[in-house]
Amino acid sequence: MGPAGDPEPGIAIPAAKIELRPSFPLEVLAEPGSLDLLVERLEWFRSAAIPTPGGAHGSPGAS
């Protein structure tokens, strides 16, 4: 999102989608290691979605 909360050019996310809940029960995040795994996957997704200088992207769990 832009500085005023406006979507970036070329990105359209319907408001109805933003208001949806996760498709899994949040209780699963209470399991040991599951929150860390979710954060790891989200960090990978972000790195794959946002180009970095040099364009290096890894697979989830890759170091």
Secondary structure, DSSP 4 states (H G I P E B T S, - for coil): --TTSPPPTT----HHHHTPPPSS-GGGGGSTTHHHHHHHHHHHHHHHHS--TT-----TT--
